[in-house]
Amino acid sequence: MHSATSKKVTAIKKDRPEIFLELTRSLCPACRKIIDADVLVRDNKVFMHKYCPEHGWFDALVSNDFEHYRAGLQFNKPGTIPLTFNSEVKKGCPQDCGLCPEHKQHTCLGILEITDACNLRCPNCFAGAGGNSFLSVDQVKNMLELLMTSEGNPEVIQLSGGEPTLHPELFSIIALAQQMGIKVVQLNTNGIRIAQDDAFLEQLTRLKPSIYLQFDGFTSDVYLQLRGQDLLETKLRAIDRLAEQGFNIVLAATVIQGLNDSQLGQIAEFAVKHKSIRGVMFQPVTYTGRHQDFDPMHRTTLPDVLSALDAQTAGLLTKKDFIPVPCPYPTCSAITYVYNDGNEITTLPRLVNVEDYLDYFKNRFITDLSPLTQGALEGLWSACATPGSDDVNNNFAGCCGFSTESIKELEEEITMVGVHAFMDPYNFDLKRAKKCCIHQVLPEGKLVPFCVYNNLKRGCQHG
């Protein structure tokens, strides 16, 4: 017989300290195998919790602001199908990159790495650059033809590396791309040759590509730690020389917590007030390729950059000015446009209710929005929007009602300010990779999402 008196249970069940948000697929940082990952929320932060049978558990910070992460998801938009695919679905994403028919977005920006040689040995380099190989002009031509087969008329390409200014046939490559009808040819450079080589700058001026200039801050220690050399005066001299020749310049700043994140407002204000600088892109450091040791739970994330700009610019830029870019996965990047006519500085989201036009989920049934304005804003909030280009100037004018006669004047009055958070093996999220629209164009006839290439296809180096 059972006793009439049952034993009293005194243990109390506890809630978990985090909220389960979703399941995705990620990478093991040790072996790069594809593994499941829980996306969790704790203390208003989003992070990944994942397990590799061989190497154990890993946690990695995704976003320091859950509310910002969640709000951005409403800007997701349908992808555009490329004209052709160059690989078949066999093993599943991301092994079939090429693009395969399961990829969710076409190529907004094609990147061509024309060399792996570099004149720096940066402690942080996602490409691990330091080789001595150069693509031939014929190889580049085939790569451009591949991109045109997929895209029809690509609007913009970026020549990258390594350091592309070291390529002995750089000018032939730029001229070829321009002759093939690429609207904007962008040169991604550290600026050393531009600052030091008069003959090089003279030849470059004849072709006038857009310049994407690595620029990380205004103190010597930033460059010593991030680039291995004190390059501050070299960077400023490169900007001055480019400005004298009428180049469009976009600054690209790698952001590292505790190193240069206190200078982001200064960089942004410098860009907005400089007549030749058309944009600045902040890129939280990615820990792939060659990098220093770090804690994957303590890193700069996209909303950290926005908060820093808000705090450091005294109202020039606020967190509300930045709208997620809808063509990739919307947690990848956010941008705004600053208008400076010499008397007043404001942003496009303060002039036009951008969210009404780009907020695809919340406003998908609204039918009274101007197609002209919506088309212009979609052109601006795109990964292929190149600061200083005619398309950007025309779309900005269309949004704000400027006359066609004043479009040329806008060139020096508009500055794009943006943040793009690329992925490494710690925070790699397959759903972001599937909708990536920034693609590496490869000599072997493939188009591979940028973060997939850096983490899985490139010869990865550690330490």
KOLVO-586137 format. One record per residue (C-alpha): z, x, y; residue in three letters. Coordinates in steps of 0.05 Angstrom, whole numbers, padded with zeros to 5 digits, always signed. Layout:
! residues N
ZXYALA...
! end
This chain:
! residues 463
+00000+00000+00000MET-00014+00021+00072HIS+00042+00028+00120SER+00045-00027+00172ALA+00056+00027+00224THR-00007+00067+00241SER-00005+00135+00272LYS-00015+00133+00347LYS-00075+00172+00373VAL-00056+00211+00436THR-00119+00252+00447ALA-00161+00232+00508ILE-00236+00237+00508LYS-00265+00275+00567LYS-00330+00268+00604ASP-00378+00326+00604ARG-00379+00365+00670PRO-00455+00355+00677GLU-00505+00298+00677ILE-00564+00302+00629PHE-00626+00292+00671LEU-00685+00305+00625GLU-00712+00347+00568LEU-00768+00397+00580THR-00796+00458+00547ARG-00783+00528+00573SER-00784+00601+00551LEU-00734+00647+00519CYS-00725+00702+00571PRO-00718+00753+00515ALA-00777+00738+00469CYS-00819+00688+00511ARG-00820+00638+00454LYS-00828+00566+00476ILE-00762+00529+00467ILE-00731+00463+00487ASP-00689+00461+00550ALA-00640+00409+00577ASP-00646+00398+00652VAL-00575+00384+00676LEU-00540+00368+00741VAL-00472+00395+00759ARG-00439+00401+00827ASP-00504+00376+00859ASN-00543+00434+00828LYS-00599+00429+00777VAL-00601+00479+00721PHE-00630+00492+00652MET-00590+00499+00589HIS-00632+00525+00531LYS-00625+00556+00462TYR-00667+00607+00425CYS-00651+00613+00350PRO-00659+00688+00355GLU-00628+00705+00422HIS-00578+00649+00434GLY-00561+00607+00495TRP-00587+00615+00566PHE-00570+00579+00631ASP-00614+00584+00693ALA-00610+00553+00762LEU-00669+00510+00782VAL-00648+00480+00848SER-00586+00486+00891ASN-00595+00414+00917ASP-00603+00357+00867PHE-00615+00306+00922GLU-00674+00346+00948HIS-00700+00356+00877TYR-00696+00282+00862ARG-00727+00260+00928ALA-00786+00306+00918GLY-00807+00272+00853LEU-00832+00210+00891GLN-00889+00252+00920PHE-00922+00265+00853ASN-00995+00244+00853LYS-01049+00236+00800PRO-01085+00300+00784GLY-01160+00312+00792THR-01201+00329+00730ILE-01242+00394+00736PRO-01317+00390+00724LEU-01311+00431+00661THR-01258+00456+00613PHE-01262+00526+00583ASN-01216+00520+00523SER-01197+00470+00469GLU-01130+00441+00449VAL-01109+00477+00386LYS-01038+00504+00390LYS-01013+00461+00448GLY-00991+00477+00519CYS-00986+00531+00544PRO-01021+00571+00490GLN-01089+00538+00501ASP-01097+00556+00574CYS-01167+00563+00598GLY-01163+00506+00627LEU-01156+00459+00568CYS-01167+00383+00572PRO-01092+00371+00572GLU-01081+00407+00638HIS-01064+00356+00692LYS-01095+00386+00754GLN-01158+00422+00777HIS-01159+00489+00814THR-01139+00485+00887CYS-01132+00560+00896LEU-01166+00611+00851GLY-01135+00680+00849ILE-01177+00740+00829LEU-01138+00804+00814GLU-01191+00856+00827ILE-01147+00916+00812THR-01079+00934+00782ASP-01075+00997+00825ALA-01024+00998+00882CYS-01002+01047+00936ASN-00930+01022+00930LEU-00880+01020+00872ARG-00840+00959+00893CYS-00774+00950+00853PRO-00794+00876+00850ASN-00866+00863+00830CYS-00885+00802+00788PHE-00950+00838+00769ALA-00916+00902+00749GLY-00972+00937+00788ALA-00984+01011+00779GLY-01049+01019+00739GLY-01116+01049+00757ASN-01168+00998+00736SER-01217+00961+00781PHE-01262+00902+00767LEU-01336+00912+00778SER-01375+00870+00827VAL-01412+00839+00769ASP-01346+00819+00736GLN-01323+00787+00801VAL-01390+00750+00806LYS-01381+00722+00736ASN-01310+00700+00754MET-01334+00665+00817LEU-01389+00631+00777GLU-01336+00607+00727LEU-01294+00578+00784LEU-01355+00544+00814MET-01374+00514+00746THR-01304+00485+00742SER-01296+00464+00816GLU-01366+00455+00843GLY-01354+00483+00913ASN-01287+00520+00915PRO-01256+00518+00984GLU-01214+00581+00980VAL-01202+00642+00936ILE-01152+00697+00942GLN-01168+00770+00925LEU-01105+00801+00898SER-01078+00858+00855GLY-01045+00907+00853GLY-01067+00925+00923GLU-01139+00901+00933PRO-01152+00944+00994THR-01154+01003+00946LEU-01216+00975+00910HIS-01275+01021+00925PRO-01323+00961+00928GLU-01277+00912+00965LEU-01327+00898+01020PHE-01382+00883+00971SER-01336+00834+00935ILE-01316+00798+01000ILE-01389+00794+01021ALA-01409+00767+00953LEU-01357+00712+00955ALA-01379+00692+01025GLN-01452+00692+01005GLN-01436+00647+00945MET-01409+00595+00993GLY-01334+00604+00988ILE-01307+00575+01053LYS-01245+00618+01058VAL-01238+00687+01026VAL-01166+00709+01031GLN-01144+00781+01023LEU-01073+00790+00995ASN-01048+00858+01021THR-00988+00900+01038ASN-01024+00921+01102GLY-01017+00996+01094ILE-01091+01013+01098ARG-01100+00963+01155ILE-01045+00997+01195ALA-01069+01068+01181GLN-01144+01070+01167ASP-01189+01059+01227ASP-01254+01062+01188ALA-01228+01012+01137PHE-01207+00963+01191LEU-01274+00969+01225GLU-01311+00950+01161GLN-01262+00894+01146LEU-01273+00865+01216THR-01347+00856+01202ARG-01330+00808+01145LEU-01267+00777+01175LYS-01232+00750+01113PRO-01166+00712+01122SER-01108+00761+01114ILE-01048+00743+01070TYR-00999+00797+01092LEU-00936+00816+01055GLN-00880+00812+01107PHE-00807+00808+01086ASP-00764+00816+01148GLY-00746+00855+01211PHE-00699+00909+01186THR-00713+00974+01149SER-00662+00960+01093ASP-00703+00899+01071VAL-00764+00942+01058TYR-00725+00999+01027LEU-00693+00953+00976GLN-00752+00906+00964LEU-00812+00954+00971ARG-00781+01023+00961GLY-00803+01047+01030GLN-00786+01032+01103ASP-00849+00994+01121LEU-00826+00954+01182LEU-00866+00992+01234GLU-00926+00994+01187THR-00924+00918+01181LYS-00918+00906+01256LEU-00975+00956+01269ARG-01019+00920+01218ALA-01006+00853+01253ILE-01022+00883+01321ASP-01087+00914+01297ARG-01109+00851+01261LEU-01093+00809+01323ALA-01135+00855+01367GLU-01194+00841+01321GLN-01184+00766+01319GLY-01163+00758+01246PHE-01127+00697+01220ASN-01061+00722+01190ILE-01014+00688+01141VAL-00947+00722+01128LEU-00919+00722+01057ALA-00845+00735+01052ALA-00809+00747+00986THR-00738+00720+00992VAL-00678+00750+00957ILE-00608+00723+00962GLN-00563+00767+01003GLY-00620+00814+01025LEU-00666+00779+01074ASN-00647+00705+01070ASP-00610+00713+01137SER-00677+00732+01171GLN-00719+00672+01151LEU-00711+00636+01217GLY-00731+00699+01254GLN-00794+00707+01211ILE-00813+00634+01222ALA-00803+00637+01298GLU-00843+00701+01301PHE-00900+00667+01264ALA-00899+00603+01305VAL-00900+00640+01371LYS-00953+00693+01352HIS-01024+00673+01372LYS-01057+00705+01312SER-01009+00684+01257ILE-01032+00618+01227ARG-00979+00610+01175GLY-00920+00638+01137VAL-00903+00626+01064MET-00834+00640+01037PHE-00830+00656+00963GLN-00763+00660+00929PRO-00766+00722+00885VAL-00790+00712+00813THR-00758+00754+00759TYR-00818+00772+00718THR-00859+00836+00714GLY-00818+00892+00747ARG-00752+00870+00775HIS-00680+00889+00786GLN-00620+00860+00748ASP-00596+00792+00771PHE-00555+00731+00752ASP-00602+00673+00734PRO-00549+00623+00757MET-00545+00654+00827HIS-00613+00659+00861ARG-00651+00632+00921THR-00684+00565+00907THR-00733+00524+00948LEU-00681+00481+00984PRO-00641+00543+01001ASP-00700+00568+01042VAL-00706+00501+01077LEU-00632+00500+01093SER-00635+00571+01120ALA-00694+00553+01165LEU-00656+00492+01189ASP-00593+00532+01204ALA-00627+00593+01234GLN-00679+00562+01281THR-00634+00519+01325ALA-00675+00456+01314GLY-00744+00487+01316LEU-00750+00471+01241LEU-00707+00422+01203THR-00703+00406+01130LYS-00734+00338+01144LYS-00797+00371+01172ASP-00817+00396+01103PHE-00855+00351+01056ILE-00868+00367+00982PRO-00940+00386+00966VAL-00964+00330+00919PRO-01022+00365+00882CYS-00979+00412+00840PRO-00913+00386+00812TYR-00876+00367+00876PRO-00815+00410+00863THR-00860+00472+00867CYS-00872+00475+00942SER-00861+00443+01009ALA-00895+00455+01076ILE-00898+00432+01148THR-00943+00444+01207TYR-00916+00467+01274VAL-00954+00451+01338TYR-00941+00498+01397ASN-00983+00485+01460ASP-00944+00535+01501GLY-00900+00482+01533ASN-00871+00446+01473GLU-00860+00461+01400ILE-00859+00404+01350THR-00879+00390+01279THR-00931+00343+01249LEU-00879+00300+01212PRO-00848+00285+01280ARG-00916+00261+01306LEU-00941+00223+01244VAL-00902+00188+01190ASN-00927+00235+01136VAL-00883+00204+01082GLU-00918+00136+01088ASP-00983+00169+01068TYR-00961+00220+01016LEU-00905+00181+00982ASP-00947+00158+00923TYR-00894+00123+00881PHE-00855+00086+00934LYS-00915+00064+00974ASN-00968+00056+00920ARG-00979-00018+00937PHE-00986-00008+01012ILE-01058-00025+01032THR-01057-00021+01108ASP-01054+00054+01115LEU-01112+00087+01151SER-01158+00120+01099PRO-01178+00170+01152LEU-01107+00191+01165THR-01089+00191+01092GLN-01148+00235+01075GLY-01131+00283+01131ALA-01058+00288+01110LEU-01078+00299+01037GLU-01123+00355+01061GLY-01065+00387+01098LEU-01013+00377+01043TRP-01054+00414+00990SER-01050+00482+00958ALA-01121+00496+00982CYS-01102+00484+01056ALA-01112+00552+01088THR-01078+00563+01155PRO-01129+00575+01210GLY-01188+00547+01171SER-01235+00496+01201ASP-01213+00444+01150ASP-01140+00450+01170VAL-01157+00447+01244ASN-01202+00386+01235ASN-01151+00349+01191ASN-01094+00364+01241PHE-01138+00338+01297ALA-01154+00275+01257GLY-01081+00261+01244CYS-01060+00269+01317CYS-01120+00239+01352GLY-01145+00302+01385PHE-01217+00302+01410SER-01270+00343+01374THR-01276+00386+01437GLU-01204+00408+01430SER-01206+00427+01356ILE-01223+00500+01370LYS-01163+00505+01417GLU-01118+00482+01361LEU-01130+00545+01322GLU-01077+00584+01361GLU-01030+00524+01367GLU-01020+00505+01294ILE-00976+00544+01246THR-00965+00525+01174MET-00895+00541+01148VAL-00884+00533+01074GLY-00843+00551+01013VAL-00870+00561+00943HIS-00822+00572+00886ALA-00859+00606+00829PHE-00829+00608+00759MET-00802+00664+00715ASP-00778+00662+00642PRO-00709+00637+00664TYR-00730+00575+00703ASN-00799+00563+00670PHE-00812+00488+00664ASP-00872+00466+00623LEU-00882+00401+00663LYS-00892+00443+00725ARG-00940+00489+00690ALA-00982+00431+00665LYS-00995+00407+00736LYS-01004+00475+00768CYS-01064+00480+00815CYS-01060+00554+00831ILE-01100+00588+00777HIS-01113+00659+00757GLN-01188+00670+00746VAL-01196+00719+00689LEU-01255+00764+00671PRO-01255+00736+00600GLU-01277+00668+00626GLY-01210+00632+00632LYS-01172+00596+00687LEU-01098+00602+00674VAL-01041+00571+00715PRO-01009+00626+00756PHE-00939+00621+00727CYS-00965+00615+00656VAL-01005+00678+00667TYR-00947+00718+00696ASN-00899+00697+00641ASN-00942+00694+00579LEU-01010+00725+00588LYS-00997+00786+00631ARG-00968+00849+00599GLY-00896+00836+00618CYS-00850+00893+00637GLN-00775+00888+00645HIS-00722+00924+00685GLY
! end
